[in-house]
Amino acid sequence: MWKLFGLTGKTQSRSAGGDDSCDPSAEDSDTYNLTLRIISVFVLLVLSLLGASLAIISSRVKRLHINPVIINTGKFFGTGVILATGFIHMLPSATEALTDSCLSEDWRAYEAYAGLFAMLAILAMQLIEFIAHHQLHRGSNKADPQPAEAPVEHCEEEAGHNHGLSLLQESHNHKVSTYLLEFGVALHSVLIGVALGTENGSTFVALFIALCFHQFFEAIALGAQISRLNIKSIVPAIFMIIFFTLTTPVGIAIGIGIHSGTYNPKSVAALMVNGVLDSVSGGILIYVALVNLMAAEMGVGAHAFFALKKRFKVLYFAALYLGAALMAVIGRWA
């Protein structure tokens, strides 16, 4: 699966059988193709930039207007991709690393570390989101205190005021959700970039093709969220797109640098770092997909979604399921 960081030198522990399976393999260096890694940097950079820019360009440049149905279909497809990436790619990879035979028997006695770290990441994301919402709403609540009772003649005015506050709160909620999504996919993109940069042998091509699909549709989902931010200037949106676009290439560059040394993916430190980061990344992606994308966009409170015509609802649900199914199938090779 996806390898991340390694240390120079020998591993600190070996399997119970005392074999050499925990030592670095000379064959790995012979099958490592640096040219393909460099090409992958530019290919993934272009795909990430293109996917993230579609919705924003469509909303800002009227002449290049793209049908919102196309953007939304890509967004929900990308949501399925993000969800499946967490479950199918990150958590199994974390479990594999954290239960490897090269780790000590005492550590391997507890087999649920991957789920534990993913759960801690989800709880941390929920706490961060709560604090962010609390800070954003506290200022508006202090500025607009609501009296316990209001005269009848002010009811209509109060209703309009409350509607405005509701729109403001919805804007705040979307802003927090978008920033959390950006954080989650950026962290994940760095990790898979490092994995691609250190990948050896024939599995590189399969992993690279999988990541091309993954990054493009994940970028569409992120770009669609960014395009809905209630901001007049396009500068923050451009900054967020550039930041996301650079994460995977930076990760690949880090992976190439790691591999240029004496890389040992079976070292204790490598396995521990791999497992923990994969677990945390998987937990973040699962939280973002379920809470910030599926629940927010298709859940009970998503009034705009429920107001859509039936054929659009069916289309978007189908896109969600197909995105998840595609990444589940790709998980067979990557």
C-alpha positions as CSV (number, residue, x, y, z in Angstrom):
1,M,0.0,0.0,0.0
2,W,1.1,3.6,0.4
3,K,4.5,4.1,2.0
4,L,5.5,7.4,3.6
5,F,8.6,8.0,5.6
6,G,11.7,5.9,6.3
7,L,15.0,6.4,8.2
8,T,18.5,5.7,7.3
9,G,20.2,2.7,8.7
10,K,18.9,-0.6,10.0
11,T,15.6,-1.3,11.6
12,Q,15.3,-1.3,15.3
13,S,13.4,-4.6,15.5
14,R,12.8,-7.8,13.5
15,S,10.1,-10.3,13.2
16,A,9.8,-13.1,15.7
17,G,11.3,-15.5,13.2
18,G,14.6,-13.5,13.1
19,D,14.6,-13.3,9.3
20,D,15.9,-10.4,7.2
21,S,12.4,-9.3,5.9
22,C,12.8,-6.0,7.9
23,D,16.0,-5.0,6.1
24,P,15.9,-2.7,3.0
25,S,16.0,-4.6,-0.3
26,A,18.6,-3.8,-2.9
27,E,16.1,-4.8,-5.6
28,D,13.9,-1.8,-4.7
29,S,16.5,0.7,-5.8
30,D,17.0,-1.1,-9.1
31,T,13.3,-0.7,-10.0
32,Y,13.0,2.9,-9.0
33,N,12.4,5.2,-12.0
34,L,13.1,8.9,-11.2
35,T,11.9,10.2,-14.5
36,L,8.4,8.8,-14.0
37,R,8.3,10.5,-10.6
38,I,9.2,13.9,-12.0
39,I,6.6,13.5,-14.8
40,S,4.0,12.6,-12.1
41,V,4.7,15.9,-10.3
42,F,3.6,18.0,-13.3
43,V,0.7,15.7,-14.4
44,L,-0.9,15.7,-10.9
45,L,-0.3,19.5,-10.6
46,V,-2.2,20.1,-13.8
47,L,-5.1,17.8,-12.9
48,S,-5.4,19.2,-9.4
49,L,-5.4,22.8,-10.8
50,L,-7.9,22.0,-13.5
51,G,-10.3,20.2,-11.2
52,A,-10.3,22.8,-8.5
53,S,-10.6,25.7,-10.9
54,L,-13.6,24.5,-12.9
55,A,-16.3,25.6,-10.5
56,I,-14.6,28.9,-9.6
57,I,-14.0,29.9,-13.2
58,S,-17.6,29.0,-14.0
59,S,-18.9,31.2,-11.2
60,R,-16.6,34.2,-11.9
61,V,-16.3,34.2,-15.7
62,K,-19.8,34.4,-17.3
63,R,-18.5,33.7,-20.8
64,L,-17.1,30.4,-19.6
65,H,-20.2,29.5,-17.7
66,I,-20.6,25.8,-17.0
67,N,-23.9,24.2,-16.3
68,P,-24.2,23.9,-12.5
69,V,-25.5,20.3,-12.9
70,I,-22.2,19.3,-14.3
71,I,-20.3,21.0,-11.5
72,N,-22.6,19.5,-8.8
73,T,-22.3,16.0,-10.4
74,G,-18.6,16.3,-10.2
75,K,-18.8,17.5,-6.7
76,F,-20.9,14.6,-5.4
77,F,-18.7,12.2,-7.4
78,G,-15.7,13.7,-5.6
79,T,-17.4,13.3,-2.3
80,G,-17.7,9.6,-2.9
81,V,-14.1,9.5,-3.9
82,I,-13.1,11.2,-0.6
83,L,-15.2,8.9,1.5
84,A,-13.9,5.7,-0.2
85,T,-10.3,7.0,0.0
86,G,-10.6,7.2,3.8
87,F,-12.2,3.8,4.2
88,I,-10.6,1.8,1.4
89,H,-7.1,3.3,1.0
90,M,-6.0,5.0,4.2
91,L,-7.3,2.8,7.0
92,P,-6.2,-0.5,5.6
93,S,-2.8,1.0,4.8
94,A,-2.6,2.2,8.4
95,T,-3.6,-1.2,9.8
96,E,-1.0,-2.9,7.6
97,A,1.7,-0.6,8.9
98,L,0.8,-0.6,12.6
99,T,0.5,-4.4,12.7
100,D,3.6,-5.2,10.7
101,S,5.7,-8.1,11.9
102,C,8.8,-5.8,12.1
103,L,7.2,-4.0,15.1
104,S,7.6,-5.4,18.6
105,E,5.2,-8.0,19.9
106,D,4.1,-5.7,22.8
107,W,3.0,-3.1,20.2
108,R,1.2,-5.7,18.0
109,A,-0.7,-7.1,21.0
110,Y,-3.2,-4.3,20.5
111,E,-4.5,-4.5,16.9
112,A,-6.9,-1.5,16.9
113,Y,-4.3,1.3,16.7
114,A,-5.4,2.4,13.2
115,G,-9.1,2.7,14.3
116,L,-8.0,4.5,17.5
117,F,-6.0,7.2,15.8
118,A,-8.7,7.6,13.2
119,M,-11.3,8.1,15.9
120,L,-9.1,10.6,17.7
121,A,-8.7,12.5,14.5
122,I,-12.5,12.6,14.0
123,L,-13.1,13.8,17.5
124,A,-10.4,16.5,17.1
125,M,-12.0,17.6,13.9
126,Q,-15.4,17.9,15.6
127,L,-13.9,19.9,18.4
128,I,-12.1,22.2,16.0
129,E,-15.3,22.7,14.0
130,F,-17.3,23.5,17.2
131,I,-14.7,26.0,18.4
132,A,-14.6,27.7,15.0
133,H,-18.4,27.9,14.7
134,H,-18.6,29.3,18.3
135,Q,-16.1,32.0,17.6
136,L,-17.7,33.0,14.4
137,H,-21.2,33.1,15.9
138,R,-20.3,34.8,19.2
139,G,-19.6,38.1,17.6
140,S,-22.8,38.2,15.6
141,N,-24.9,37.1,18.6
142,K,-23.4,39.9,20.8
143,A,-24.0,42.5,18.1
144,D,-27.7,41.4,17.7
145,P,-29.1,40.4,21.1
146,Q,-32.6,38.9,20.8
147,P,-35.2,40.2,23.4
148,A,-37.4,37.7,25.1
149,E,-40.5,39.4,23.8
150,A,-41.2,41.7,20.9
151,P,-44.1,44.0,20.1
152,V,-46.6,42.7,17.5
153,E,-45.9,45.6,15.1
154,H,-42.2,44.5,14.9
155,C,-43.0,40.9,14.0
156,E,-42.6,41.3,10.2
157,E,-39.4,43.3,10.6
158,E,-38.1,40.7,13.1
159,A,-38.8,37.9,10.7
160,G,-36.8,39.6,8.0
161,H,-34.0,40.2,10.5
162,N,-34.0,36.6,11.6
163,H,-33.9,35.4,7.9
164,G,-30.8,37.6,7.4
165,L,-29.1,36.1,10.5
166,S,-30.0,32.6,9.2
167,L,-28.3,33.4,5.9
168,L,-25.3,34.8,7.8
169,Q,-25.1,31.7,10.0
170,E,-25.3,29.4,6.9
171,S,-22.4,31.4,5.3
172,H,-20.4,31.0,8.5
173,N,-21.1,27.3,8.6
174,H,-20.1,26.8,4.9
175,K,-16.9,28.8,5.5
176,V,-15.8,26.6,8.4
177,S,-16.7,23.4,6.5
178,T,-14.7,24.6,3.5
179,Y,-11.6,25.4,5.5
180,L,-11.8,22.0,7.2
181,L,-12.2,20.3,3.9
182,E,-9.2,22.2,2.5
183,F,-7.1,21.1,5.6
184,G,-8.2,17.5,5.3
185,V,-7.5,17.0,1.6
186,A,-4.3,19.1,1.7
187,L,-2.9,16.8,4.5
188,H,-4.0,13.7,2.7
189,S,-2.6,15.0,-0.6
190,V,0.9,15.5,0.9
191,L,0.8,12.0,2.4
192,I,-0.1,10.3,-0.9
193,G,2.4,12.5,-2.7
194,V,5.1,11.2,-0.4
195,A,3.8,7.7,-1.0
196,L,4.0,8.1,-4.7
197,G,7.5,9.5,-4.5
198,T,8.8,6.5,-2.5
199,E,6.8,3.8,-4.3
200,N,9.0,1.1,-5.9
201,G,8.6,-1.4,-8.8
202,S,5.7,-2.0,-11.1
203,T,3.1,-0.9,-8.6
204,F,4.0,2.7,-9.3
205,V,2.1,2.9,-12.6
206,A,-1.1,1.5,-11.0
207,L,-0.9,3.9,-8.1
208,F,-0.2,6.8,-10.3
209,I,-3.2,6.2,-12.5
210,A,-5.4,5.8,-9.4
211,L,-4.2,9.0,-8.0
212,C,-4.9,10.9,-11.2
213,F,-8.6,10.0,-11.0
214,H,-8.6,10.6,-7.3
215,Q,-6.9,14.0,-7.3
216,F,-9.0,15.3,-10.2
217,F,-12.4,14.5,-8.7
218,E,-11.3,15.4,-5.2
219,A,-10.2,18.8,-6.6
220,I,-13.7,19.3,-8.2
221,A,-15.4,18.7,-4.8
222,L,-13.1,21.2,-3.1
223,G,-13.4,23.8,-5.9
224,A,-17.2,23.6,-5.8
225,Q,-17.1,24.3,-2.0
226,I,-14.7,27.2,-2.5
227,S,-16.8,28.7,-5.2
228,R,-19.7,29.0,-2.8
229,L,-17.8,31.1,-0.3
230,N,-19.5,34.4,0.3
231,I,-16.4,36.6,-0.5
232,K,-16.2,39.4,-3.0
233,S,-12.5,39.1,-3.8
234,I,-11.3,36.1,-5.8
235,V,-7.9,36.3,-4.1
236,P,-8.7,34.0,-1.2
237,A,-10.1,31.4,-3.6
238,I,-7.0,31.6,-5.8
239,F,-4.8,31.1,-2.7
240,M,-6.8,28.1,-1.6
241,I,-6.6,26.5,-5.0
242,I,-2.8,27.1,-5.3
243,F,-2.2,25.7,-1.9
244,F,-4.2,22.5,-2.6
245,T,-2.6,22.2,-6.1
246,L,0.9,22.3,-4.7
247,T,0.4,19.7,-1.9
248,T,0.7,16.5,-3.9
249,P,3.7,17.7,-6.0
250,V,5.4,18.8,-2.8
251,G,4.7,15.4,-1.2
252,I,6.2,13.7,-4.3
253,A,9.3,15.8,-4.0
254,I,9.7,14.9,-0.4
255,G,9.2,11.2,-1.3
256,I,11.9,11.5,-3.9
257,G,14.3,13.1,-1.4
258,I,13.6,10.4,1.1
259,H,14.2,7.6,-1.4
260,S,17.5,9.2,-2.5
261,G,18.9,8.3,0.9
262,T,19.0,4.8,2.4
263,Y,15.3,4.3,2.5
264,N,13.9,1.5,4.6
265,P,10.1,1.3,4.6
266,K,10.3,-1.5,7.2
267,S,12.1,0.5,9.9
268,V,10.2,0.9,13.1
269,A,10.1,4.7,12.7
270,A,8.8,4.4,9.1
271,L,6.1,2.0,10.0
272,M,4.9,4.0,13.0
273,V,4.9,7.3,11.2
274,N,3.2,5.7,8.2
275,G,0.5,4.1,10.3
276,V,-0.3,7.1,12.5
277,L,-0.4,9.6,9.6
278,D,-2.5,7.3,7.4
279,S,-4.9,6.7,10.3
280,V,-5.2,10.5,11.0
281,S,-5.6,11.3,7.4
282,G,-8.3,8.6,6.9
283,G,-10.2,9.8,10.0
284,I,-10.1,13.4,8.6
285,L,-11.3,12.4,5.2
286,I,-14.1,10.3,6.6
287,Y,-15.3,13.1,8.9
288,V,-15.1,15.7,6.1
289,A,-17.0,13.4,3.6
290,L,-19.8,12.4,6.1
291,V,-20.3,15.7,8.0
292,N,-19.1,18.6,5.8
293,L,-20.2,17.2,2.4
294,M,-22.8,14.5,2.6
295,A,-24.7,15.7,5.7
296,A,-24.4,19.3,4.9
297,E,-25.2,19.0,1.2
298,M,-27.7,16.1,1.1
299,G,-28.8,15.7,4.7
300,V,-32.0,16.8,6.6
301,G,-31.0,20.4,6.8
302,A,-30.0,20.7,3.1
303,H,-33.2,22.5,2.0
304,A,-31.8,23.4,-1.4
305,F,-31.1,19.8,-2.2
306,F,-34.6,18.7,-1.1
307,A,-36.1,21.4,-3.3
308,L,-34.4,19.9,-6.4
309,K,-36.4,18.0,-9.0
310,K,-36.3,14.2,-8.5
311,R,-34.1,13.5,-11.6
312,F,-31.4,15.7,-10.2
313,K,-31.5,14.1,-6.8
314,V,-31.2,10.7,-8.4
315,L,-28.3,11.9,-10.6
316,Y,-26.4,13.3,-7.6
317,F,-26.9,10.2,-5.5
318,A,-25.7,8.1,-8.4
319,A,-22.6,10.3,-8.8
320,L,-21.9,9.9,-5.1
321,Y,-22.2,6.1,-5.2
322,L,-20.2,5.8,-8.4
323,G,-17.4,7.9,-7.0
324,A,-17.2,5.7,-3.9
325,A,-17.4,2.5,-6.1
326,L,-14.6,3.7,-8.4
327,M,-12.2,4.3,-5.6
328,A,-13.2,1.0,-4.0
329,V,-12.4,-0.8,-7.3
330,I,-9.1,1.1,-7.7
331,G,-8.2,0.0,-4.2
332,R,-7.7,-3.5,-5.6
333,W,-4.4,-2.2,-7.2
334,A,-3.5,0.9,-5.2
